[in-house]
């Protein structure tokens, strides 16, 4: 049978009831009733997810990305609005959810990472549910693959992309489960409405998922009767209305610029990478920096740039495989449970390819692969028995798992699998990678002991010298190249007000000729400059300098307080210039 042969014995003699999906001739059938074996399968998935958690709670997160995911929600709690008062390149959903969580439990690194953990768990459980028609074993293996890929790029950071995936996959899983219910089942309507709301919330997190969510929702709605389609679409429409108060508060112009103009047009020249990636060198700066941490891999493997190159091509290959299986199911058994589950998921996953194309680094490849690789496993399990009618029952599952195992162990071992094994090892005290930087009850972790020590010196001095309500700006040493910002400093100093709207700093935005950064610095009190990204070079426009206005303000109006190899602490000179203050 095509995957899940452990379920064939559940089929009663004399035919399959409503909860049993019909398969190709000779393939058997799958009982879709959930029982203790499903609890066991999901237990395996959650154990795989839980094993690295302790290590990841003490692991260095990305200083800018996690820094702004900690700082932005606090800005909302302090009365400032995304897109209007501070730069934010996505929808407001993730920020308002985190703000609500922080309101309840406090603004805390552990709380933020636990939200990220929940997002990962929702994606994994949703994929298990969607792939359950192929049997418990394959659904479990596919969800485990999703977990390993989800954890690789940023650990437990509650990024908006992962939250959007969680709502989108949950919407598909709930919608598919509701569509399976017989006509007249009163629970189907509310469940379909929930599915629609979840899809809308995914777009509230990441509006750039509109094509993927739209295709998945359309494929889910198409086979439904009008009476069932209505609550699904009403739920989606009602959820999207949550954009209305945000746009009214932040302003139509600012919202449009922040969610569409800046991320789609302004940002791309400074963040895009070559397509396909280079074979002989790593294009992304952060991937080159991450490659410095090598904890060992016992088997031969391709060079790191070659792994990224191969991984890039595996993304469209997995999508082609998934779409091929979806086409076969749609043509031959479009009303089966299997087709109704797989076709929407396949269309959703295929449209994620834009992430891999706009910046094919390991993070964006993982953000797509965490959906397309699990779906490709079901595609293999579906197509193998169709191509090989006499295949033994164990072959489809073995082929599906074997293909991904080959990819993880032989083709791209340095990234998903090695990173996961390393994180699990840290949970149990091996090779720990995270030095705390602390101010009061707030802590952030840095991977470099030298940089963490430098940051702690800056934190201690700023804590001694600053007063609540003063303004703080954090940026790179050269403010004409705003490729990066150590935004975690804003989190460590909740009593200081961010003195800039560019808490997140991006090339072509904070350093543009029409940027307001220079004006903000003239009104600012404290400045932390980081040398962490001084060597930032990528094959895009981020390599060059832009407006010197902010640098001119720093040179003429700021006095040094503390210099370390990694960070500089400065304050606005009392007399308006270093010379006037004796600096």
FIVO-649281 format. One line per 8 residues: their letters; for each residue x, z, y of C-alpha. Coordinates in nm, 4 decimals. Layout:
A) X Z Y | ...
end
This chain:
XXXXXXXX) 0.0000 0.0000 0.0000 | 0.1044 -0.0569 0.3583 | 0.2478 0.2825 0.4404 | 0.0907 0.6172 0.3580 | 0.0652 0.5756 -0.0178 | 0.0253 0.9521 -0.0342 | -0.3336 0.8936 0.0775 | -0.4504 0.6343 -0.1712
XXXXXXXX) -0.5790 0.8938 -0.4137 | -0.8202 1.0176 -0.1455 | -1.0316 0.7025 -0.1746 | -1.3451 0.7779 -0.3769 | -1.4540 0.5438 -0.6538 | -1.7211 0.2913 -0.5656 | -1.6062 0.2054 -0.2130 | -1.4712 0.3462 0.1093
XXXXXXXX) -1.6796 0.5650 0.3418 | -1.6814 0.5273 0.7204 | -1.3628 0.7267 0.7662 | -1.1641 0.5029 0.5301 | -1.0031 0.1895 0.6682 | -1.0085 -0.1289 0.4627 | -0.6708 -0.2949 0.4042 | -0.5569 -0.6347 0.2812
XXXXXXXX) -0.6442 -0.7148 -0.0773 | -0.4511 -0.5057 -0.3220 | -0.3166 -0.2731 -0.0553 | -0.5446 0.0214 -0.1200 | -0.7079 0.2192 0.1602 | -0.6281 0.5013 0.3966 | -0.8320 0.8166 0.4295 | -0.8395 0.9116 0.7968
XXXXXXXX) -0.9625 1.2668 0.7491 | -0.7146 1.5154 0.8928 | -0.6186 1.8101 0.6754 | -0.3319 2.0462 0.6047 | -0.0977 1.7581 0.5330 | -0.1467 1.6375 0.8892 | -0.0663 1.9870 1.0104 | 0.2522 1.9658 0.8041
XXXXXXXX) 0.3421 1.6244 0.9502 | 0.2826 1.7391 1.3057 | 0.4712 2.0582 1.2250 | 0.7747 1.8498 1.1322 | 0.7473 1.6576 1.4595 | 0.7193 1.9742 1.6665 | 1.0112 2.1376 1.4850 | 1.2269 1.8341 1.5647
XXXXXXXX) 1.1163 1.8676 1.9265 | 1.1748 2.2445 1.9328 | 1.5217 2.2556 1.7760 | 1.7134 2.1484 2.0900 | 1.4912 2.3317 2.3392 | 1.7037 2.6452 2.3802 | 2.0129 2.4335 2.4383 | 1.8305 2.2019 2.6773
XXXXXXXX) 1.6971 2.4914 2.8851 | 2.0608 2.5700 2.9733 | 2.1750 2.2075 2.9928 | 2.2702 2.0270 3.3122 | 1.9798 1.8205 3.4327 | 2.0353 1.5208 3.6593 | 2.1183 1.6927 3.9915 | 1.9202 1.4546 4.2116
XXXXXXXX) 1.6236 1.3718 3.9857 | 1.5615 1.7231 3.8601 | 1.6485 1.8586 4.2025 | 1.3703 1.6646 4.3701 | 1.1234 1.7399 4.0888 | 1.1840 2.1069 4.1750 | 1.1891 2.0589 4.5532 | 0.8977 1.8176 4.6032
XXXXXXXX) 0.6229 2.0416 4.4566 | 0.7517 2.3297 4.6680 | 0.7195 2.1062 4.9719 | 0.3533 2.0531 4.8845 | 0.3030 2.4289 4.8502 | 0.4616 2.4662 5.1950 | 0.2114 2.2215 5.3456 | 0.4155 1.8987 5.3487
XXXXXXXX) 0.2825 1.5792 5.1973 | 0.4504 1.3107 4.9835 | 0.5037 0.9722 5.1479 | 0.4193 1.1123 5.4896 | 0.6622 1.4039 5.5218 | 0.9169 1.3256 5.2494 | 1.0263 1.0166 5.0630 | 0.8661 0.9765 4.7214
XXXXXXXX) 0.8690 0.6469 4.5331 | 0.5861 0.7039 4.2851 | 0.2299 0.8309 4.2730 | 0.1503 1.1886 4.3750 | 0.0167 1.3044 4.0370 | 0.3302 1.4634 3.8939 | 0.4034 1.6486 4.2173 | 0.0578 1.8013 4.2508
XXXXXXXX) 0.0510 1.9041 3.8848 | 0.3906 2.0723 3.9170 | 0.2827 2.2312 4.2455 | -0.0191 2.3827 4.0693 | 0.1998 2.5082 3.7844 | 0.4519 2.6536 4.0297 | 0.1687 2.8207 4.2193 | 0.0684 2.9976 3.8981
XXXXXXXX) 0.4073 3.0742 3.7462 | 0.6541 3.0420 4.0328 | 0.8968 2.7653 4.1239 | 1.1450 2.7950 3.8406 | 1.3748 2.5654 3.6454 | 1.2496 2.6934 3.3093 | 0.8852 2.6439 3.4109 | 0.9579 2.2858 3.5216
XXXXXXXX) 1.1381 2.2081 3.1968 | 0.8573 2.3556 2.9877 | 0.6202 2.1146 3.1639 | 0.8584 1.8380 3.0580 | 0.8496 1.9722 2.7024 | 0.4702 1.9543 2.6992 | 0.4856 1.5950 2.8245 | 0.7161 1.4997 2.5366
XXXXXXXX) 0.4925 1.6767 2.2855 | 0.1817 1.4930 2.4076 | 0.3508 1.1540 2.3674 | 0.4677 1.2406 2.0152 | 0.1311 1.3769 1.8993 | -0.0535 1.0813 2.0531 | 0.1691 0.8331 1.8728 | 0.1146 1.0241 1.5487
XXXXXXXX) -0.2597 0.9910 1.5980 | -0.2417 0.6208 1.6850 | -0.0256 0.5411 1.3814 | -0.2124 0.7713 1.1436 | -0.3944 0.4729 0.9802 | -0.0571 0.3767 0.8277 | -0.0329 0.7115 0.6530 | 0.1022 1.0540 0.7308
XXXXXXXX) 0.4596 0.9793 0.6318 | 0.4996 0.6825 0.8629 | 0.3127 0.8521 1.1483 | 0.5428 1.1535 1.1170 | 0.8598 0.9427 1.1090 | 0.7479 0.7346 1.4068 | 0.6676 1.0434 1.6141 | 1.0097 1.1893 1.5292
XXXXXXXX) 1.1735 0.8683 1.6521 | 0.9760 0.8994 1.9766 | 1.0958 1.2585 2.0216 | 1.4621 1.1671 1.9782 | 1.4309 0.8846 2.2313 | 1.2303 1.0923 2.4798 | 1.4884 1.3706 2.4835 | 1.7906 1.1441 2.5244
XXXXXXXX) 1.7863 1.0354 2.8897 | 1.7075 1.3569 3.0800 | 1.6359 1.6306 2.8301 | 1.3328 1.8315 2.9348 | 1.3116 1.7231 3.2989 | 0.9450 1.6774 3.3940 | 0.9896 1.3239 3.5244 | 0.6866 1.1299 3.6450
XXXXXXXX) 0.7506 0.8519 3.3908 | 0.7226 1.0895 3.0955 | 0.4069 1.2420 3.2391 | 0.2573 0.8965 3.2815 | 0.3432 0.8097 2.9201 | 0.1827 1.1346 2.8070 | -0.1480 1.0617 2.9818 | -0.1469 0.6931 2.8867
XXXXXXXX) -0.0791 0.7496 2.5156 | -0.3229 1.0411 2.5064 | -0.5872 0.8168 2.6611 | -0.5298 0.5531 2.3931 | -0.5312 0.8092 2.1116 | -0.8515 0.9792 2.2319 | -1.0176 0.6444 2.2999 | -0.9329 0.5084 1.9548
XXXXXXXX) -1.0595 0.8272 1.7879 | -1.3846 0.8039 1.9855 | -1.4300 0.4354 1.9035 | -1.4123 0.5182 1.5321 | -1.7167 0.7409 1.5551 | -2.0396 0.5886 1.4231 | -2.3037 0.4573 1.6608 | -2.5292 0.7387 1.7736
XXXXXXXX) -2.2548 1.0029 1.7655 | -2.3056 1.1931 2.0900 | -1.9436 1.3039 2.1043 | -1.8161 0.9487 2.1411 | -1.9280 0.9073 2.5036 | -1.7568 1.2189 2.6428 | -1.4411 1.1401 2.4470 | -1.4318 0.7869 2.5846
XXXXXXXX) -1.4774 0.9257 2.9347 | -1.1803 1.1582 2.8731 | -0.9785 0.8590 2.7549 | -1.0604 0.6754 3.0774 | -0.9633 0.9743 3.2916 | -0.6318 1.0078 3.1059 | -0.5545 0.6421 3.1707 | -0.6280 0.6880 3.5403
XXXXXXXX) -0.4083 0.9986 3.5577 | -0.1219 0.7960 3.4123 | -0.1543 0.5660 3.7144 | -0.1722 0.8667 3.9444 | 0.1761 0.9509 3.8151 | 0.3188 0.5981 3.8069 | 0.1137 0.3222 3.9731 | 0.3688 0.0676 3.8471
XXXXXXXX) 0.2186 0.1197 3.5000 | -0.0961 -0.0603 3.6113 | -0.0331 -0.3662 3.3927 | 0.0481 -0.1635 3.0805 | -0.2426 0.0775 3.1244 | -0.4787 -0.2055 3.2199 | -0.3925 -0.4106 2.9115 | -0.4266 -0.1125 2.6796
XXXXXXXX) -0.7565 -0.0095 2.8342 | -0.8935 -0.3649 2.8181 | -0.8014 -0.4007 2.4503 | -0.9635 -0.0647 2.3788 | -1.2816 -0.1528 2.5691 | -1.3295 -0.5100 2.4478 | -1.4633 -0.4344 2.0949 | -1.6945 -0.1587 2.2232
XXXXXXXX) -2.0634 -0.2032 2.2882 | -2.1783 -0.1889 2.6471 | -2.3138 0.1647 2.6044 | -1.9734 0.2867 2.4841 | -1.7684 0.0851 2.7261 | -1.9464 0.2397 3.0221 | -1.8140 0.5997 2.9940 | -1.4616 0.4681 2.9318
XXXXXXXX) -1.4643 0.2603 3.2487 | -1.6454 0.5249 3.4520 | -1.3858 0.7816 3.3456 | -1.1050 0.5500 3.4523 | -1.2717 0.4707 3.7840 | -1.3500 0.8345 3.8513 | -0.9937 0.9376 3.7794 | -0.8568 0.6768 4.0187
XXXXXXXX) -1.0712 0.8244 4.2959 | -0.8171 1.1083 4.3063 | -0.6030 0.8677 4.5054 | -0.8538 0.8842 4.7900 | -0.7733 1.2357 4.9195 | -0.4015 1.1662 4.8885 | -0.4240 0.8442 5.0887 | -0.6452 1.0076 5.3509
XXXXXXXX) -0.4062 1.3021 5.3912 | -0.0761 1.1162 5.3755 | -0.2048 0.8078 5.5548 | -0.2777 0.4588 5.4308 | 0.0382 0.3069 5.5782 | 0.2748 0.5795 5.4576 | 0.1181 0.5828 5.1111 | 0.1386 0.2062 5.0749
XXXXXXXX) 0.4986 0.2017 5.1936 | 0.5997 0.4920 4.9673 | 0.4354 0.3668 4.6487 | 0.4727 -0.0108 4.6803 | 0.6997 -0.1413 4.9581 | 0.9955 0.0960 4.9147 | 1.0156 0.1106 4.5320 | 0.9318 -0.2559 4.4698
XXXXXXXX) 1.1123 -0.4308 4.7558 | 1.3409 -0.1983 4.9536 | 1.4991 -0.0118 4.6613 | 1.5538 -0.2892 4.4072 | 1.8659 -0.4564 4.5575 | 2.0546 -0.1258 4.5440 | 1.9387 -0.0117 4.2000 | 1.9081 -0.3328 3.9951
XXXXXXXX) 2.1623 -0.4004 3.7200 | 2.2579 -0.7272 3.5484 | 2.0150 -0.8699 3.2928 | 2.1327 -0.8706 3.0201 | 2.3813 -0.5835 3.0557 | 2.7494 -0.6638 3.0473 | 2.9085 -0.6782 2.7021 | 3.2533 -0.5573 2.8050
XXXXXXXX) 3.1789 -0.2879 3.0652 | 2.9155 -0.0258 3.1483 | 2.7292 -0.1411 3.4595 | 2.5527 0.1853 3.5542 | 2.7558 0.4527 3.7358 | 2.5720 0.7440 3.5755 | 2.6180 0.5960 3.2269 | 2.9930 0.5698 3.2906
XXXXXXXX) 2.9975 0.9327 3.4012 | 2.7947 1.0393 3.0955 | 3.0367 0.8604 2.8655 | 3.3048 1.1119 2.9656 | 3.1336 1.3744 2.7497 | 3.2223 1.2702 2.3948 | 3.1503 1.5292 2.1284 | 3.2537 1.3086 1.8387
XXXXXXXX) 3.0721 1.0783 1.5999 | 3.1962 1.0615 1.2384 | 3.1093 0.6945 1.1760 | 3.2427 0.3715 1.3234 | 3.0391 0.2447 1.6173 | 3.0436 -0.0395 1.8704 | 3.1874 0.0182 2.2156 | 2.9540 0.1952 2.4575
XXXXXXXX) 2.8937 -0.1112 2.6736 | 2.8258 -0.3108 2.3576 | 2.5722 -0.0524 2.2420 | 2.3859 -0.0842 2.5722 | 2.3952 -0.4640 2.5416 | 2.2582 -0.4537 2.1854 | 1.9970 -0.1941 2.2754 | 1.8724 -0.4147 2.5571
XXXXXXXX) 1.8034 -0.7001 2.3141 | 1.6400 -0.4654 2.0664 | 1.3692 -0.3937 2.3265 | 1.2209 -0.7475 2.3429 | 1.2817 -0.7841 1.9690 | 1.0747 -0.4720 1.8984 | 0.8052 -0.5956 2.1378 | 0.7918 -0.9356 1.9671
XXXXXXXX) 0.7551 -0.7638 1.6295 | 0.4793 -0.5384 1.7615 | 0.2891 -0.8247 1.9243 | 0.3226 -1.0306 1.6062 | 0.1660 -0.7543 1.3981 | -0.1057 -0.7052 1.6608 | -0.1862 -1.0773 1.6494 | -0.2155 -1.0723 1.2695
XXXXXXXX) -0.4446 -0.7695 1.2790 | -0.6603 -0.9160 1.5571 | -0.7012 -1.2468 1.3776 | -0.7723 -1.1098 1.0310 | -0.9417 -0.7725 1.0714 | -1.0109 -0.7085 1.4374 | -1.2853 -0.4527 1.3682 | -1.0750 -0.2396 1.1317
XXXXXXXX) -0.9546 0.1045 1.2367 | -0.6006 -0.0202 1.2092 | -0.6545 -0.3137 1.4465 | -0.8484 -0.1021 1.6965 | -0.5628 0.1486 1.7084 | -0.2709 -0.0916 1.7099 | -0.3755 -0.3752 1.9406 | -0.4270 -0.1571 2.2536
XXXXXXXX) -0.1058 0.0339 2.1826 | 0.0844 -0.2919 2.1288 | -0.0317 -0.4418 2.4573 | 0.0440 -0.1199 2.6408 | 0.3936 -0.0983 2.4913 | 0.4748 -0.4647 2.5533 | 0.4059 -0.4359 2.9268 | 0.6594 -0.1529 2.9574
XXXXXXXX) 0.9338 -0.4133 2.9290 | 0.9510 -0.4355 3.3097 | 1.1332 -0.1001 3.3119 | 1.4058 -0.2401 3.0877 | 1.4358 -0.5552 3.2968 | 1.4582 -0.3954 3.6406 | 1.7449 -0.1614 3.5476 | 1.8725 -0.1941 3.1893
XXXXXXXX) 2.0632 0.1327 3.1638 | 2.0226 0.3826 2.8824 | 1.7550 0.5842 3.0637 | 1.5228 0.2902 3.1236 | 1.5863 0.1463 2.7778 | 1.4911 0.4807 2.6237 | 1.1800 0.5031 2.8416 | 1.0565 0.1791 2.6842
XXXXXXXX) 1.1949 0.2258 2.3315 | 1.0244 0.5627 2.2864 | 0.6995 0.3646 2.2607 | 0.8053 0.0267 2.1224 | 1.0312 0.1527 1.8413 | 0.7612 0.3756 1.6829 | 0.5104 0.0916 1.7130 | 0.7640 -0.1447 1.5560
XXXXXXXX) 0.7816 0.0871 1.2550 | 0.4077 0.0458 1.2003 | 0.4476 -0.3290 1.2519 | 0.7092 -0.3458 0.9752 | 0.4889 -0.1389 0.7444 | 0.1990 -0.3724 0.8200 | 0.3808 -0.7021 0.7761 | 0.5937 -0.6267 0.4693
XXXXXXXX) 0.3049 -0.6072 0.2168 | 0.1481 -0.9175 0.3709 | 0.4722 -1.1104 0.3202 | 0.5510 -0.9518 -0.0183 | 0.2230 -0.9074 -0.2021 | 0.3788 -0.7462 -0.5072 | 0.5944 -0.4990 -0.3155 | 0.6129 -0.1487 -0.4661
XXXXXXXX) 0.4092 0.1063 -0.2748 | 0.7118 0.2819 -0.1304 | 0.8663 -0.0326 0.0199 | 0.6707 -0.0621 0.3524 | 0.7467 0.2940 0.4604 | 1.1071 0.2677 0.3443 | 1.1546 -0.0597 0.5317 | 1.0030 0.0822 0.8512
XXXXXXXX) 1.2154 0.3970 0.8463 | 1.5246 0.2113 0.7291 | 1.5217 -0.0351 1.0175 | 1.5139 0.2386 1.2810 | 1.7694 0.4487 1.0909 | 2.0022 0.1496 1.0927 | 1.9581 0.1141 1.4678 | 2.0210 0.4835 1.5330
XXXXXXXX) 2.3183 0.5242 1.3003 | 2.4956 0.1881 1.3263 | 2.3875 -0.0014 1.6399 | 2.3398 0.2631 1.9172 | 2.4579 0.5929 1.7647 | 2.6246 0.7267 2.0804 | 2.3005 0.7565 2.2708 | 1.9775 0.8724 2.0986
XXXXXXXX) 2.1047 1.0326 1.7777 | 2.4366 1.1751 1.8963 | 2.2716 1.3180 2.2065 | 2.0007 1.4808 1.9959 | 2.2498 1.6289 1.7487 | 2.4606 1.7557 2.0390 | 2.1566 1.9239 2.1974 | 2.0617 2.0933 1.8715
XXXXXXXX) 2.4182 2.2160 1.8359 | 2.3992 2.3725 2.1823 | 2.0871 2.5635 2.0787 | 2.2998 2.7278 1.8097 | 2.5974 2.7933 2.0371 | 2.8078 2.4857 1.9656 | 2.9648 2.2820 2.2458 | 2.7465 2.4295 2.5184
XXXXXXXX) 2.7292 2.2153 2.8308 | 2.5963 2.3948 3.1314 | 2.7547 2.6322 3.3834 | 2.5052 2.8313 3.5941 | 2.4912 2.8056 3.9729 | 2.2842 3.0961 4.1033 | 2.1258 3.2141 4.4232 | 1.9129 3.5237 4.3759
XXXXXXXX) 1.6688 3.4601 4.0937 | 1.7153 3.0822 4.0975 | 1.9611 2.9030 3.8707 | 2.0657 2.5447 3.8169 | 2.3171 2.4245 3.5568 | 2.6149 2.1958 3.6079 | 2.8166 2.0318 3.3329 | 3.1511 2.0486 3.5103
XXXXXXXX) 3.2972 2.3977 3.5337 | 3.5053 2.2937 3.8359 | 3.2070 2.1442 4.0208 | 2.9874 2.4420 3.9293 | 3.2484 2.6792 4.0723 | 3.2676 2.4733 4.3910 | 2.8887 2.4694 4.4210 | 2.8747 2.8479 4.3694
XXXXXXXX) 3.1199 2.9013 4.6543 | 2.8998 2.6910 4.8829 | 2.5867 2.8737 4.7679 | 2.7427 3.2165 4.8279 | 2.8647 3.1229 5.1759 | 2.5365 2.9604 5.2772 | 2.3389 3.2596 5.1468 | 2.5559 3.4942 5.3591
XXXXXXXX) 2.5504 3.2879 5.6771 | 2.2088 3.1229 5.6953 | 1.8821 3.2679 5.8193 | 1.5346 3.1982 5.6772 | 1.3677 2.9019 5.8445 | 1.6891 2.7188 5.9303 | 1.7165 2.3559 5.8253 | 1.9346 2.2183 5.5452
XXXXXXXX) 2.0339 1.8596 5.4641 | 2.2134 1.7623 5.1423 | 2.3806 1.4250 5.0967 | 2.6921 1.2372 4.9861 | 3.0205 1.2629 5.1745 | 2.9717 0.9130 5.3128 | 2.6213 0.8979 5.4592 | 2.6446 0.5220 5.5003
XXXXXXXX) 2.6178 0.4984 5.1180 | 2.3250 0.7182 5.0187 | 2.3323 0.6340 4.6489 | 2.2876 0.9938 4.5376 | 2.2105 1.3471 4.6534 | 2.2630 1.6879 4.4929 | 1.9022 1.7763 4.5677 | 1.9122 2.0877 4.3491
XXXXXXXX) 2.0517 2.2785 4.6514 | 1.7062 2.2609 4.8121 | 1.5653 2.4402 4.5072 | 1.8324 2.7107 4.5259 | 1.7452 2.7839 4.8907 | 1.3665 2.8233 4.9170 | 1.3993 3.0068 5.2517 | 1.5643 2.7072 5.4168
XXXXXXXX) 1.3590 2.4077 5.5314 | 1.4705 2.0612 5.4186 | 1.5924 1.8997 5.7383 | 1.5295 1.5456 5.6193 | 1.2562 1.3392 5.4602 | 1.5279 1.1936 5.2327 | 1.5470 1.4783 4.9813 | 1.5876 1.1947 4.7346
XXXXXXXX) 1.8520 0.9587 4.8698 | 1.8539 0.5917 4.7740 | 2.0619 0.2941 4.8864 | 1.8928 0.0791 5.1464 | 1.6504 0.3535 5.2486 | 1.8224 0.6685 5.3791 | 2.1219 0.4654 5.4967 | 1.9253 0.1730 5.6430
XXXXXXXX) 1.9594 0.0732 6.0067 | 1.6040 0.1953 6.0777 | 1.6557 0.5249 5.8924 | 1.5673 0.8473 6.0740 | 1.8504 1.0394 5.9018 | 2.0736 1.0457 6.2114 | 1.7928 1.1840 6.4282 | 1.7165 1.4471 6.1650
XXXXXXXX) 2.0812 1.5550 6.1574 | 2.0768 1.6120 6.5325 | 1.8002 1.8710 6.4800 | 1.9413 2.0132 6.1591 | 2.1362 2.3416 6.1098 | 2.3264 2.3219 5.7783 | 2.4757 2.0297 5.5900 | 2.6104 2.0091 5.2342
XXXXXXXX) 2.8089 1.6963 5.1535 | 2.8940 1.6089 4.7939 | 3.1880 1.4065 4.6670 | 3.0315 1.3733 4.3206 | 2.9381 1.0079 4.3720 | 3.2266 0.9000 4.5947 | 3.3384 0.6502 4.3291 | 2.9874 0.5069 4.2858
XXXXXXXX) 3.0221 0.1383 4.2065 | 2.7589 -0.0855 4.0514 | 2.7106 -0.4628 4.0557 | 2.4445 -0.4443 4.3277 | 2.4175 -0.3755 4.7000 | 2.4789 -0.0007 4.6552 | 2.8539 -0.0722 4.6501 | 2.8671 -0.1458 5.0248
XXXXXXXX) 2.8175 0.0706 5.3309 | 2.5270 0.0388 5.5719 | 2.4368 0.2291 5.8900 | 2.7147 0.4541 6.0272 | 2.4763 0.6428 6.2573 | 2.4480 0.9511 6.0342 | 2.8267 0.9678 5.9849 | 2.8740 0.9484 6.3617
XXXXXXXX) 2.6416 1.2469 6.4132 | 2.8322 1.4491 6.1529 | 3.1694 1.3688 6.3107 | 3.0563 1.4512 6.6623 | 2.8212 1.7411 6.6046 | 2.9095 1.9371 6.2877 | 3.1753 2.1991 6.2237 | 3.3260 2.2668 5.8798
XXXXXXXX) 3.2483 2.6057 5.7255 | 3.3810 2.5665 5.3708 | 3.5679 2.2884 5.1908 | 3.5992 2.2612 4.8136 | 3.7113 1.9650 4.6021 | 3.3491 1.8726 4.5240 | 3.1372 2.0018 4.8123 | 3.1684 2.0602 5.1857
XXXXXXXX) 2.9530 2.3043 5.3805 | 2.9085 2.2310 5.7519 | 2.6866 2.3598 6.0287 | 2.5773 2.2056 6.3547 | 2.8295 2.3132 6.6154 | 2.6972 2.5666 6.8674 | 2.8282 2.3670 7.1627 | 2.7166 2.0324 7.0240
XXXXXXX) 3.0582 1.9082 6.9121 | 3.3588 2.0267 6.7069 | 3.5770 2.0220 7.0173 | 3.3339 2.2340 7.2212 | 3.3264 2.4975 6.9484 | 3.6958 2.4871 6.8733 | 3.6390 2.3180 6.5381
end
